[in-house]
Amino acid sequence: MLAAELRGLAGVGGVEPGRGLVAFRGDLATVYRANLGLRTAMRVLLHVAAGECGSRAALYELASTVTWEEFLAPGQTLVVDVAGQGEGFESTAFAALVVKDAVVDRLRTRRGQRPDVSRTDADVRIHVHLHGRRADLALDSSGEPLSHRGYRPRGGPAPLSEALAAGCLLLAGYDGSQPFVDPMAGTGTLAIEAALIATGTAPGDQRTFACERWHFHRPERLAAERLATRSARRPAAATILARDLDPQAVAAIRHNAMAAGVWGSVQAGQGDLRDLPPQPAGSLLLANPPYGERLGEVEELSELYHALGDTFKQRLTGSTAWVLTGSPDLAKHIGLRASRRLVLFNGPIECRLLRFDIVEGPLKQANRECRLCGP
């Protein structure tokens, strides 16, 4: 999905999906465009070096070859973040220290002064990814993960990231032209991401990026890119409905939709799943019900999943329903055969994104009977 998004951005070339990343080529304007517009990315990294690093000496040597003087102006601070696992490095903190030493030593040699390190407010963020005996070094242009759109408080009861929500919608084929409903919306992440897609709103429109502190940052170009994304906004073509039984959740939906600038496109309502009004044919439903992660919850939630399946059959005829679940056992209680299954990860939890086609007549009865033969 990320590769498809990149291919749709102007100025992007050489899109090449890899494991956990998608490589592409572009200029500084492309960096701005990617940060503003990508819905499923976590970070946009500017690659600067890659090579063998099975030891401290090898990683130090690799980092020393980078012309850091091009990326850090005199007086700017830096920080090094490390992800992944590498041979010869039991601790990512040790790998970060090695790269920091290499950067500082190189700049001290060439300038006669060393840059300072700031762990909380660095001007330049250096990202190191370790994998086996290799390392990739990059500049982090995003800073805060791109999934942090800015419309939702961090640290609250919101287990579904914005990027994953957008990815599920895109995998489901949602483009804003069909009615959308989330019958157990929680704080409204799925519905808000649907509204951002439906209105053509750039997900990064309301936030800042780490690249804005690069000494070669071009504020006027970023401003032009922001203006271009805002001029592309449009009214939502169909209804977007977010419902939840909890009145506090409904209040959170309203607050978050307002913060995202899409409140006029999202309808929030309180109500039980079983009381969902019949939806027009051609609608798309996407739900992220509880997974039952704690002992004893699976049995308690089986009734909820059964009610979910009944709601599909009774209120969603002629439409498509998608369910993201981390519990195969609970998914069986929906009572319908999934026409498609996609493996996704919600953090560390391996999940399935299941598609159910709700039709009338004999096929509907056949789906009901599939409860006896398993998914």
TORMAR-875101 format. One record per residue: x, y, z of N, C-alpha, C, O in turn. Coordinates in steps of 0.05 Angstrom, whole numbers, padded with zeros to 5 digits, always signed. Atoms other than C-alpha are relative to their C-alpha. Layout:
<nodes>
XYZXYZXYZXYZ...
</nodes>
This chain:
<nodes>
+00017-00024+00000+00000+00000+00000+00017+00025+00000+00011+00045-00013-00018-00023-00001+00057+00048+00016+00013+00004-00028+00015+00027-00037-00011-00003+00027+00089+00034-00052-00020+00012-00019-00013+00029-00035+00021-00011+00017+00023+00049-00086-00004+00029+00006-00008+00045-00013+00002-00028-00007+00018+00114-00048+00022+00016-00012+00018+00038-00023-00023-00014+00011+00088+00134-00069-00002+00004-00030+00006+00025-00040+00002-00002+00030+00075+00119-00142-00020+00021-00008-00019+00031-00031+00020-00021+00006+00017+00168-00138+00009+00028+00006-00005+00047+00001-00010-00026-00007+00060+00225-00113+00017+00011-00022+00033-00003-00034-00016-00013+00021+00090+00275-00162+00029+00001+00008+00035+00006+00032-00029-00003-00005+00166+00275-00167+00013-00025+00011+00037-00025+00016-00011+00025-00011+00175+00204-00140+00008-00018-00022-00006-00023-00041-00010+00019+00020+00217+00155-00179+00013-00024+00014+00019-00023+00038-00014+00023-00011+00249+00087-00169-00012-00013+00024+00002-00022+00042+00013+00012-00024+00197+00060-00121+00006-00030+00001+00001-00044-00019-00008+00028-00003+00222-00007-00095-00007-00010+00027+00007-00004+00047+00007+00011-00026+00186-00044-00039+00021-00019+00011+00033-00034-00004-00019+00018-00013+00231-00080+00011-00013-00010+00026-00037-00006+00030+00011+00011-00025+00223-00113+00079-00002+00023+00021+00018+00033+00030+00005-00020-00020+00192-00062+00125+00005+00029-00010+00005+00048+00006-00005-00026+00011+00207-00004+00078-00006+00001-00030-00009-00020-00042+00002-00004+00029+00198+00025+00009+00020+00021-00008+00019+00043+00003-00020-00019+00010+00257+00058-00026-00011+00016-00023-00027+00006-00039+00008-00017+00022+00246+00116-00074+00020+00023-00004+00036+00028+00014-00018-00022+00006+00282+00174-00106-00017+00026-00002-00040+00025-00011+00014-00026+00003+00264+00248-00104+00017+00022+00011+00038+00017+00023-00014-00023-00010+00287+00318-00087-00011+00009+00027-00028-00004+00038+00009-00010-00026+00275+00361-00025-00030+00005+00000-00043+00000+00020+00029-00004+00002+00206+00379-00049-00015-00026+00002-00037-00027+00014+00013+00026-00003+00190+00305-00054+00000-00009+00029-00020-00022+00037-00001+00006-00029+00211+00297+00019-00023+00013+00014-00037+00001+00030+00022-00015-00012+00161+00351+00038-00027-00013-00008-00044-00018+00009+00025+00011+00010+00107+00320-00006-00006-00027+00013-00029-00033+00019+00004+00026-00012+00118+00251+00023-00009+00002+00029-00027-00012+00038+00008-00004-00028+00114+00275+00095-00028+00010+00003-00042+00002+00021+00027-00011-00001+00051+00314+00081-00021-00020-00008-00043-00022+00005+00021+00015+00012+00014+00263+00040-00002-00030+00004-00023-00042-00001+00000+00029-00003+00033+00191+00058-00017-00007+00024-00014+00003+00046+00018+00008-00021-00021+00157+00099+00010-00025+00015+00003-00029+00038-00007+00025-00012+00012+00090+00113+00030-00001+00008+00039-00021+00019-00028-00001-00008+00085+00111+00125+00003+00008+00029-00014+00021+00040-00007-00008-00027+00117+00118+00193+00021+00022+00000+00020+00041+00017-00021-00020+00002+00179+00158+00173+00009+00003-00029+00007-00016-00044-00013-00004+00025+00211+00188+00112+00029+00006+00006+00036+00026+00019-00029-00001-00007+00287+00177+00116+00016+00007-00025+00011-00004-00047-00018-00007+00022+00340+00209+00072+00025-00017+00003+00042-00012+00021-00022+00019-00002+00390+00153+00059+00027+00014-00005+00030+00030-00024-00027-00012+00004+00464+00173+00067+00022-00020-00002+00043-00014-00014-00022+00020+00001+00504+00108+00074-00011-00027+00007-00031-00029+00022+00007+00028-00007+00499+00032+00079+00025-00017-00004+00041-00011-00022-00023+00017+00003+00550-00022+00089+00003-00021+00022-00015-00023+00039-00005+00020-00020+00580-00078+00131+00006+00014+00027+00019+00034+00028-00005-00012-00027+00581-00065+00206-00001-00022+00021-00016-00019+00041+00001+00022-00019+00595-00130+00243+00016+00005+00025+00017-00012+00043-00016-00007-00024+00638-00094+00295-00001+00030+00004-00011+00045-00012+00000-00029-00006+00647-00027+00329+00018+00015-00021+00010+00036-00030-00018-00013+00019+00706-00011+00283-00013+00004-00027-00010+00024-00040+00012-00001+00027+00666-00027+00220-00022+00021+00000-00025+00036-00020+00021-00020-00001+00606+00016+00242+00012+00028+00002+00002+00046-00011-00013-00026-00003+00652+00073+00262+00011+00009-00027+00008+00032-00035-00012-00006+00027+00687+00070+00194-00022+00008-00019-00019+00027-00035+00022-00006+00018+00621+00069+00157-00011+00028+00005-00014+00044-00013+00011-00027-00007+00594+00130+00195+00020+00022-00006+00012+00044-00012-00020-00020+00005+00660+00166+00185+00002+00008-00029+00012+00030-00035-00002-00006+00028+00654+00164+00110-00022+00020-00010-00020+00031-00031+00021-00018+00008+00591+00206+00109+00009+00029+00003+00021+00036+00023-00007-00029-00001+00600+00280+00094-00020+00015+00017-00036+00030+00007+00019-00011-00019+00564+00302+00156+00000+00031-00001-00020+00044+00007-00001-00029+00002+00588+00374+00145-00020+00011-00019-00026+00035-00018+00021-00009+00018+00537+00378+00089-00027+00001+00013-00045+00015+00004+00027+00003-00012+00480+00360+00135-00003+00015+00027-00025+00022+00035+00001-00015-00025+00498+00395+00201+00015+00026-00003+00039+00026-00009-00013-00026+00001+00512+00469+00201+00014+00005+00027+00006-00007+00047-00013-00006-00026+00559+00498+00255-00020+00009+00020-00037+00026+00014+00018-00008-00022+00523+00504+00321-00025-00017+00002-00040-00016+00022+00023+00018-00001+00469+00452+00304+00005-00024+00018+00028-00034+00020-00002+00024-00017+00455+00395+00352-00009-00025-00015-00023-00023-00035+00008+00025+00012+00445+00322+00336-00008-00020+00020-00003-00018+00044+00006+00024-00016+00417+00257+00363+00000-00024-00019-00006-00021-00043-00001+00024+00016+00426+00186+00339-00020-00020+00011-00020-00027+00035+00019+00020-00007+00368+00136+00340+00008-00026-00015+00015-00025-00038-00007+00026+00012+00380+00061+00327-00024-00018+00002-00036-00021+00023+00021+00020+00001+00329+00009+00306+00012-00026-00011+00032-00026-00025-00009+00026+00010+00336-00065+00290+00020-00014+00017+00025-00005+00040-00020+00016-00014+00387-00117+00311+00023-00006-00018+00020-00012-00041-00023+00005+00017+00458-00125+00287+00020-00018+00015+00023-00017+00039-00021+00017-00012+00513-00176+00298+00022+00018+00011+00031+00037-00002-00021-00015-00013+00565-00150+00346-00010+00023+00017+00005+00037+00030+00011-00022-00016+00517-00102+00380-00023-00010+00017-00046-00013+00007+00021+00009-00018+00479-00128+00440-00019+00023+00008-00042+00018+00015+00015-00023-00008+00455-00058+00454-00002+00021-00022+00018+00028-00034+00003-00021+00020+00425-00007+00406+00012+00026+00011+00021+00043-00005-00012-00024-00012+00450+00047+00455+00030+00001-00006+00041+00022-00011-00029+00000+00006+00522+00024+00443+00004+00007-00030+00023+00022-00036-00003-00006+00028+00512+00027+00367-00005+00030-00004+00009+00043-00020+00005-00029+00002+00483+00098+00375+00025+00016+00009+00031+00036-00003-00024-00014-00010+00545+00118+00415+00022-00001-00020+00037+00019-00024-00021+00003+00020+00591+00091+00361-00004+00020-00023+00015+00033-00032+00006-00019+00022+00556+00131+00306+00004+00029+00009+00014+00045-00006-00003-00027-00010+00554+00193+00349+00029+00008+00002+00037+00030-00006-00029-00006-00002+00629+00188+00362+00012+00005-00028+00028+00023-00031-00011-00004+00027+00643+00181+00287-00008+00027-00011+00008+00040-00024+00010-00026+00010+00600+00242+00270+00015+00023+00014+00025+00041+00001-00013-00021-00015+00630+00284+00325+00030+00002-00007+00040+00025-00011-00028+00000+00007+00702+00264+00309+00005+00012-00028+00023+00028-00031-00004-00011+00027+00694+00280+00235-00004+00030-00001+00012+00044-00012+00006-00029+00000+00663+00348+00247+00021+00016+00016+00028+00038+00009-00021-00013-00016+00715+00365+00300+00025+00003-00016+00039+00023-00015-00024+00000+00017+00771+00347+00251-00003+00022-00021+00017+00036-00027+00003-00019+00022+00742+00390+00195-00006+00028+00008+00000+00047-00006+00009-00027-00008+00715+00449+00235+00015+00010+00024+00014+00034+00030-00014-00009-00024+00757+00450+00297-00018+00002+00024-00009+00011+00046+00018+00000-00022+00696+00444+00341-00020-00023-00003-00027-00031-00025+00018+00023+00001+00649+00388+00360-00029+00009+00003-00035+00029+00018+00028-00007-00004+00573+00391+00354-00010-00012+00027+00000-00032+00036+00012+00010-00024+00530+00381+00416-00021-00020-00006-00033-00020-00028+00021+00020+00002+00482+00324+00427-00024+00009+00017-00021+00018+00040+00024-00006-00015+00410+00338+00447-00020-00023-00003-00029-00028-00025+00017+00023+00001+00367+00279+00464-00030+00007-00003-00046-00009-00012+00029-00007+00000+00302+00318+00469-00007+00021-00021-00030+00024-00028+00007-00022+00019+00308+00376+00419+00022+00004-00021+00032+00026-00025-00022-00001+00019+00360+00359+00366-00009+00014-00026-00032+00012-00034+00005-00012+00027+00365+00399+00301+00001-00021-00022-00015-00020-00041-00003+00021+00020+00386+00337+00262-00002-00027+00013+00013-00033+00032+00004+00027-00011+00362+00267+00276+00012-00021-00020+00004-00022-00043-00013+00021+00016+00407+00211+00250-00013-00027+00007-00014-00035+00031+00013+00026-00004+00372+00144+00241+00018-00022-00010+00027-00022-00033-00016+00023+00007+00411+00079+00241-00017-00025+00002-00031-00030+00022+00015+00025+00000+00379+00013+00221+00020-00023-00002+00034-00025-00022-00017+00024+00000+00417-00051+00239-00015-00024-00009-00038-00029-00001+00012+00025+00008+00402-00116+00204+00023-00019-00007+00036-00017-00028-00021+00019+00004+00450-00174+00211+00027+00013+00002+00033+00026+00022-00026-00013+00000+00520-00151+00192+00001+00026-00016+00022+00035-00024+00001-00025+00015+00496-00089+00155-00015+00021+00016-00030+00016+00034+00013-00023-00012+00474-00020+00174-00007+00020-00021+00007+00023-00041+00008-00023+00017+00436+00036+00139-00001+00025+00017-00012+00025+00039-00001-00026-00013+00448+00108+00159-00017+00020-00016-00015+00021-00040+00018-00018+00013+00397+00162+00144-00005+00024+00017-00001+00024+00042+00011-00023-00015+00371+00230+00164-00030-00004+00002-00043-00009-00018+00028+00002-00005+00302+00228+00195-00013+00026-00007-00009+00046+00007+00013-00025+00008+00260+00280+00159-00027+00004+00014-00038+00026+00013+00027-00001-00012+00196+00265+00198+00000+00008+00029-00016+00025+00038+00001-00005-00029+00214+00267+00272-00021-00017+00013-00019-00042+00014+00023+00014-00011+00150+00248+00307-00011-00019-00021-00014-00011-00044+00010+00019+00020+00123+00185+00272-00024+00012-00015-00040+00026-00004+00020-00012+00017+00078+00204+00214-00028-00010+00008-00048+00003+00000+00026+00009-00009+00022+00163+00245-00012+00019+00021-00036+00018+00027+00010-00019-00020+00017+00218+00298-00009+00025-00016+00006+00044-00019+00010-00021+00017-00027+00263+00256-00004+00026+00015-00002+00048+00004+00004-00024-00016-00039+00312+00313-00029+00004+00009-00034+00022+00025+00028-00004-00008-00115+00304+00320-00008-00017+00024-00029-00013+00035+00007+00018-00021-00113+00251+00374+00020+00001+00023+00044+00001+00017-00019-00001-00022-00083+00256+00444+00017-00026+00001+00006-00048-00003-00017+00024-00002-00023+00209+00453-00003-00012+00028-00008+00003+00047+00000+00014-00026-00022+00158+00509-00027-00007+00011-00029-00019+00032+00027+00007-00009-00097+00150+00514-00008-00028-00009+00008-00043-00020+00010+00026+00008-00140+00088+00503-00006-00002-00030-00029-00002-00038+00004+00001+00029-00129+00084+00428+00020-00019-00012+00042-00011-00022-00019+00021+00008-00096+00018+00407+00006-00001-00030+00025-00013-00038-00003+00001+00029-00104+00028+00332+00014+00025-00010+00003+00047-00007-00014-00023+00010-00052+00073+00300-00014+00012-00024-00028-00003-00039+00012-00014+00023-00073+00124+00248+00010-00013-00026-00006-00016-00045-00011+00012+00025-00027+00093+00196-00012-00027-00006-00018-00034-00029+00012+00026+00004-00055+00024+00207-00029+00003-00008-00039-00012-00025+00028-00006+00007-00126+00051+00204-00002+00007-00029-00019-00003-00044+00000-00008+00028-00111+00085+00138+00007-00023-00018-00004-00026-00040-00008+00023+00016-00077+00022+00112-00023-00020-00003-00027-00031-00025+00023+00018+00002-00138-00020+00128-00021+00010-00019-00032-00004-00035+00019-00012+00018-00183+00029+00092+00009-00003-00029-00008-00009-00047-00010+00002+00027-00139+00029+00030+00000-00029-00010-00006-00034-00033+00001+00029+00008-00133-00047+00030-00029-00008-00006-00034-00025-00022+00028+00006+00004-00209-00049+00034-00011+00014-00025-00034+00010-00033+00009-00014+00024-00212-00006-00029-00016+00025+00004-00029+00035-00014+00016-00024-00006-00242+00054+00005+00013+00024-00014+00037+00029-00012-00009-00024+00013-00237+00118-00036-00018+00024+00005-00014+00045-00006+00018-00022-00007-00292+00160-00006-00025+00002-00016-00043+00018-00010+00024-00002+00017-00343+00147-00060-00024-00016+00011-00046-00011+00002+00021+00016-00011-00383+00097-00019-00006+00007+00029+00012+00017+00043+00006-00005-00029-00419+00105+00049+00018-00017+00017+00023-00041+00011-00018+00014-00019-00374+00085+00107-00013-00001+00027-00025+00019+00036+00010+00002-00027-00393+00060+00176+00019-00016+00017+00029-00037+00009-00014+00015-00021-00355+00039+00238-00019-00002+00024-00024+00018+00037+00020+00002-00021-00406+00011+00288+00010-00001+00028-00005+00000+00047-00013-00001-00026-00357+00007+00346+00025+00016-00001+00047+00006-00001-00021-00017+00010-00315+00067+00332+00021+00008+00021+00042+00018+00014-00020-00009-00020-00280+00080+00399+00004+00030-00002-00016+00045+00000-00005-00028+00002-00246+00147+00392-00001+00011-00028+00005+00034-00034+00007-00010+00027-00262+00150+00318+00023-00001-00020+00021+00012-00041-00024+00000+00018-00194+00135+00286-00007-00009-00029+00000+00004-00048+00007+00010+00027-00223+00094+00228-00017+00020-00015-00012+00025-00039+00018-00018+00013-00278+00143+00213+00015+00026-00008+00010+00037-00030-00015-00024+00006-00231+00203+00216+00020-00004-00023+00022+00013-00041-00018+00006+00023-00180+00170+00170-00016-00004-00025-00007+00004-00047+00018+00002+00024-00238+00153+00123-00007+00028-00010-00008+00033-00034+00007-00027+00008-00257+00227+00124+00023+00014-00013+00020+00030-00032-00024-00012+00012-00186+00248+00109+00004-00009-00029+00011+00006-00046-00001+00011+00027-00186+00202+00049-00022+00011-00018-00017+00020-00040+00024-00009+00016-00256+00222+00026+00003+00029-00008-00007+00037-00030-00002-00029+00006-00239+00297+00029+00026+00007-00013+00031+00030-00020-00026-00006+00012-00169+00290+00000+00017+00016+00017+00035+00031+00008-00016-00015-00019-00140+00320+00063+00027-00014+00005+00028-00038+00011-00026+00011-00005-00065+00310+00071+00002-00007+00030-00003+00010+00046-00001+00008-00028-00054+00270+00136+00021+00016+00016+00018+00018+00041-00021-00015-00015+00008+00312+00154-00005+00030-00001+00013+00046+00005+00005-00028+00004-00026+00379+00141+00003+00017+00025+00011+00040+00024+00001-00016-00024-00030+00400+00214+00024-00004+00018+00022+00003+00042-00023+00005-00017+00039+00380+00239+00026+00010-00012+00027+00018-00035-00026-00008+00009+00112+00399+00234+00017-00025-00004+00010-00046+00005-00017+00022+00007+00170+00356+00211+00029+00007+00008+00037+00030+00010-00028-00004-00008+00243+00346+00232+00016+00014-00021+00034+00029-00015-00015-00013+00021+00267+00369+00164-00002+00030+00000+00013+00044-00014+00003-00029-00001+00243+00439+00180+00022+00013+00015+00024+00038+00016-00023-00011-00014+00305+00447+00223+00027-00006-00014+00048+00001-00004-00024+00004+00016+00354+00424+00170+00010+00028-00010-00007+00045-00016-00010-00026+00008+00400+00482+00150-00006+00005-00030-00006+00028-00039+00006-00004+00028+00382+00470+00077-00030-00002-00006-00039-00005-00028+00029-00001+00002+00307+00470+00091-00009+00025-00016+00003+00046-00012+00011-00022+00016+00267+00514+00042-00029+00005+00009-00047-00007-00001+00027-00005-00010+00208+00542+00081-00021+00008-00021-00044+00000-00020+00019-00009+00021+00177+00574+00019-00009-00024-00017-00032-00024-00026+00008+00023+00016+00177+00507-00017-00019-00018+00016-00039-00028+00005+00019+00015-00017+00144+00471+00042-00027+00014+00001-00048+00001+00000+00025-00015-00001+00093+00526+00046-00016-00004-00026-00041-00006-00026+00013+00005+00026+00078+00517-00028-00012-00028-00002-00034-00031-00013+00011+00028+00000+00069+00442-00019-00025-00001+00018-00044-00015+00011+00024+00000-00018+00021+00454+00040-00023+00013-00014-00046+00003-00013+00022-00014+00014-00019+00503-00002-00012-00017-00022-00036-00018-00026+00010+00018+00021-00023+00453-00059-00017-00022+00011-00038-00029-00001+00016+00022-00011-00049+00398-00014-00027+00011+00010-00047-00002+00007+00025-00011-00010-00101+00444+00017-00018+00008-00023-00043+00006-00020+00017-00008+00023-00125+00468-00051-00013-00025-00013-00032-00023-00028+00011+00024+00012-00138+00395-00069-00023-00012+00016-00035-00032+00009+00022+00010-00017-00189+00385-00013-00027+00003-00014-00031+00020-00031+00026+00000+00013-00260+00369-00033-00020-00010+00021-00013-00021+00042+00020+00010-00018-00326+00354+00002-00002-00030-00002+00003-00042-00023+00004+00029+00001-00339+00282+00022-00024-00007-00017-00044+00006-00016+00021+00007+00019-00381+00247-00031-00022-00017+00013-00044-00019+00001+00019+00018-00012-00417+00200+00017+00002+00002+00030+00021+00014+00041+00001-00002-00029-00435+00193+00090+00022-00017+00013+00031-00037+00003-00020+00013-00016-00383+00173+00142-00012-00001+00029-00014+00020+00042+00014+00003-00025-00416+00145+00205+00017-00014+00020+00028-00036+00015-00016+00012-00022-00380+00131+00271-00019-00003+00024-00029+00017+00034+00018+00004-00023-00421+00099+00327+00014-00016+00022+00033-00031+00017-00011+00015-00023-00404+00074+00396-00021+00000+00022-00036+00019+00025+00018+00002-00022-00443+00051+00457+00007+00019+00022-00011+00029+00037-00010-00016-00022-00400+00093+00505-00003+00030-00007+00008+00039-00027+00003-00029+00006-00421+00167+00508+00026+00015+00001+00030+00035-00013-00026-00013-00001-00350+00186+00527+00015-00004-00027+00030+00014-00036-00013+00005+00026-00325+00153+00463-00012+00018-00022+00003+00028-00039+00013-00018+00020-00376+00192+00422+00010+00028+00003+00014+00042-00017-00011-00027-00005-00352+00256+00454+00029+00002-00011+00036+00023-00022-00028+00001+00011-00280+00236+00436+00000+00001-00030+00017+00014-00042+00002+00000+00029-00301+00223+00364-00004+00029-00010+00009+00038-00028+00005-00028+00008-00329+00294+00359+00025+00017+00003+00032+00033-00014-00023-00016-00006-00268+00325+00391+00023-00006-00020+00035+00013-00031-00022+00007+00018-00218+00287+00348-00006+00008-00029+00012+00016-00044+00007-00007+00028-00257+00299+00283+00003+00030-00003+00011+00040-00025-00003-00029+00002-00258+00374+00298+00030+00007-00001+00038+00024-00017-00029-00006+00001-00183+00373+00312+00012-00007-00027+00032+00005-00035-00010+00008+00026-00172+00337+00246-00011+00017-00023-00002+00014-00046+00011-00017+00020-00213+00388+00209-00021-00014-00018-00026-00004-00040+00019+00015+00017-00264+00337+00184-00027-00004+00014-00042-00022+00007+00025+00004-00015-00321+00345+00234-00025+00002-00018-00045-00012-00014+00022-00003+00018-00367+00367+00178-00005-00024-00017-00027-00027-00030+00003+00024+00016-00356+00300+00143-00006-00025+00016-00012-00046+00004+00003+00023-00018-00363+00253+00203-00026+00003+00016-00029+00024+00029+00023+00000-00017-00429+00236+00235+00005-00019+00024+00012-00042+00020-00005+00015-00024-00421+00212+00307-00026-00006+00014-00042+00012+00017+00025+00007-00013-00476+00175+00343+00004-00022+00021+00022-00038+00019-00001+00019-00021-00487+00135+00406-00020-00022-00005-00043-00016-00012+00019+00022+00004-00518+00066+00401+00013-00027+00001+00037-00029-00004-00009+00027-00001-00511-00008+00409+00005-00011-00028-00009-00003-00047-00006+00013+00025-00481-00049+00353-00025-00012-00012-00030-00010-00037+00024+00014+00009-00546-00088+00348-00022+00019-00011-00040+00010-00025+00020-00020+00008-00585-00024+00336+00009+00017-00024-00002+00038-00029-00010-00015+00023-00545-00001+00275-00022+00002-00020-00034-00018-00028+00021-00003+00021-00594+00028+00224+00009-00015-00025+00033-00017-00031-00007+00013+00025-00597-00010+00158+00016+00019-00018+00009+00043-00021-00018-00017+00016-00542+00016+00112-00007-00004-00030-00015-00026-00038+00006+00002+00028-00551+00031+00038+00018-00020-00014+00041-00024-00006-00016+00019+00015-00527-00021-00012+00025+00014-00011+00024+00037-00019-00025-00012+00010-00455-00010-00033+00016+00013+00022+00037+00024+00017-00015-00012-00023-00434+00013+00037+00025-00017+00006+00027-00040-00002-00024+00014-00010-00367-00006+00067+00001+00003+00031+00001+00026+00041-00002+00000-00029-00364-00025+00141+00028-00010+00007+00037-00030-00004-00026+00009-00010-00297-00031+00177-00001+00002+00030-00007+00024+00041+00001+00000-00029-00293-00051+00250+00025-00012+00012+00037-00030+00000-00024+00011-00015-00237-00064+00300-00009-00007+00028-00004+00007+00047+00010+00007-00026-00271-00101+00356+00022-00010+00019+00044-00015+00010-00020+00009-00019-00235-00122+00420+00011-00028-00007-00004-00044-00019-00013+00025+00007-00186-00180+00412-00002-00022+00021+00003-00045+00016+00001+00020-00022-00195-00213+00480+00028-00009+00007+00034-00033+00008-00028+00007-00005-00121-00209+00499+00004-00011+00028+00023-00026+00033-00003+00010-00027-00132-00224+00573-00015-00026+00005-00035-00031-00009+00011+00026-00006-00150-00291+00603-00030+00003+00006-00038+00019+00022+00029+00000-00005-00225-00305+00601-00016+00019-00018-00040+00017-00019+00015-00019+00016-00242-00249+00553-00011-00012-00026-00032-00003-00036+00009+00011+00025-00248-00293+00492-00029-00011+00002-00046-00006-00015+00027+00010-00004-00310-00328+00520-00020+00022+00003-00042+00021-00007+00018-00022-00004-00340-00262+00542-00006+00015-00026-00028+00025-00029+00004-00016+00024-00330-00230+00474-00012-00016-00023-00020-00004-00043+00012+00016+00021-00357-00288+00433-00028+00010-00008-00036+00009-00031+00027-00011+00005-00427-00259+00440+00001+00025-00017-00016+00029-00034-00003-00025+00015-00403-00192+00414+00006-00006-00030-00006+00006-00047-00006+00007+00027-00373-00224+00352-00024-00013-00014-00028-00009-00038+00024+00012+00012-00436-00265+00341-00020+00022-00008-00032+00021-00029+00018-00022+00006-00476-00200+00345+00010+00016-00024-00005+00027-00040-00012-00014+00023-00428-00169+00295-00009-00014-00027-00017-00001-00046+00009+00014+00024-00444-00224+00244-00029+00003-00005-00037+00007-00028+00028-00004+00004-00518-00218+00256-00007+00028-00011-00024+00031-00028+00004-00027+00010-00514-00143+00245+00007+00002-00029-00007+00016-00045-00007+00000+00029-00478-00154+00179-00023-00011-00017-00031+00001-00037+00021+00014+00016-00533-00201+00155-00026+00016-00001-00040+00016-00021+00026-00013-00003-00591-00158+00179+00001+00029-00010-00020+00039-00019-00001-00029+00004-00566-00087+00167+00019+00009-00023+00021+00032-00029-00020-00007+00019-00514-00091+00112-00003-00015-00027+00017-00019-00041+00005+00015+00025-00546-00128+00054+00009+00016-00024+00003+00039-00027-00010-00013+00024-00512-00113-00012+00025+00016+00004+00032+00032-00013-00023-00016-00007-00451-00084+00021+00024-00019+00008+00021-00043+00007-00024+00015-00008-00382-00105+00045+00009+00008+00028+00009+00031+00035-00009-00005-00027-00357-00112+00116+00028-00011+00003+00035-00032-00007-00027+00008-00006-00285-00116+00139+00004+00001+00031-00006+00019+00044-00005+00001-00029-00262-00136+00209+00029-00005+00004+00041-00023-00007-00027+00004-00008-00193-00128+00238+00000-00013+00028-00010-00002+00047+00001+00015-00025-00183-00180+00293+00026-00014+00005+00040-00023-00014-00024+00014-00008-00125-00209+00331-00007-00027+00012+00011-00040+00024+00008+00025-00012-00165-00271+00353-00015-00017-00021-00038-00012-00027+00014+00018+00019-00180-00326+00302-00024-00015+00013-00044-00020-00001+00022+00014-00014-00223-00361+00354-00025+00018+00001-00047+00008-00003+00023-00018-00001-00267-00300+00363-00012+00005-00028-00036+00007-00031+00009-00005+00027-00271-00289+00288-00020-00022-00010-00038-00016-00026+00018+00022+00008-00306-00357+00280-00028+00006+00009-00047-00004-00003+00027-00005-00011-00364-00330+00321-00015+00021-00017-00039+00025-00013+00014-00018+00019-00380-00279+00266-00021-00016-00016-00042-00006-00023+00019+00017+00012-00413-00338+00232-00002+00003-00030-00021-00007-00042+00000-00004+00029-00396-00318+00160+00027-00008-00011+00048-00006+00003-00026+00007+00013-00343-00343+00112+00013+00025-00011+00001+00040-00027-00015-00023+00010-00290-00290+00098+00008-00006-00029+00018-00027-00035-00008+00003+00028-00278-00279+00023+00029+00008-00004+00040+00003-00025-00028-00008+00002-00209-00250+00037+00011+00003+00028-00002+00011+00046-00014-00001-00025-00158-00254+00093+00027+00012-00004+00043+00002-00021-00026-00013+00002-00099-00207+00101+00014+00000+00027+00001+00007+00047-00015+00000-00025-00045-00213+00154+00012+00028+00004+00026+00038-00013-00010-00026-00008-00029-00147+00189+00009-00002+00029+00002-00020+00043-00008-00002-00028+00005-00128+00254-00009+00026+00012-00003+00047+00002+00008-00023-00016-00026-00082+00304+00020+00001+00023+00015-00011+00044-00022+00001-00019+00038-00067+00342+00012-00028-00001+00018-00038-00022-00011+00027+00000+00063-00136+00364-00020-00022-00005-00013-00045-00006+00021+00020+00002-00004-00170+00354-00005-00007-00029-00011+00010-00046+00006+00009+00027-00012-00212+00291-00030-00001-00003-00044-00014+00012+00029-00003+00005-00081-00196+00263-00008-00010-00027+00009-00015-00044+00011+00006+00026-00126-00215+00206-00020+00022-00007-00037+00029+00009+00020-00018+00010-00164-00165+00164-00018-00017-00018-00009-00026-00039+00019+00019+00013-00225-00205+00142-00021+00016-00016-00032+00036-00007+00021-00012+00017-00273-00187+00085-00024-00019-00001-00021-00043-00005+00025+00015+00002-00346-00209+00085-00018+00014-00020-00024+00038-00017+00018-00010+00020-00390-00199+00025-00029-00007+00008-00035-00031+00008+00027+00005-00010-00462-00192+00048-00020+00002-00023-00024+00023-00034+00017+00001+00023-00510-00214-00005-00028-00011+00008-00032-00021+00030+00027+00009-00005-00584-00231-00010-00004-00028-00010+00013-00038-00025+00008+00025+00012-00617-00297-00025+00015-00024+00010+00025-00024+00033-00012+00026-00008-00587-00368-00023+00028+00003+00010+00037-00011+00028-00028-00003-00009-00515-00343-00016+00001+00010+00028+00019+00002+00043+00001-00009-00027-00534-00307+00047-00004-00024+00019+00008-00025+00040+00004+00023-00016-00561-00372+00075+00024-00018+00001+00031-00030+00021-00024+00017+00001-00499-00409+00052+00021+00011+00019+00035-00004+00032-00019-00012-00018-00456-00359+00090-00007-00008+00029+00011-00014+00045+00008+00006-00028-00497-00372+00153+00007-00029+00006+00016-00035+00028-00005+00029-00005-00488-00448+00145+00030-00005+00003+00037-00026+00014-00029+00004-00002-00412-00439+00141+00009+00001+00029+00032-00007+00035-00008+00001-00028-00412-00431+00216+00005-00029+00009+00020-00034+00028-00003+00028-00008-00417-00507+00219+00026-00012-00011+00037-00031+00001-00023+00012+00012-00357-00520+00174+00026+00015+00005+00047+00007-00004-00024-00015-00007-00309-00467+00201+00007+00020-00021-00005+00020-00043-00006-00022+00019-00277-00407+00167+00016-00010-00023+00023+00006-00041
</nodes>
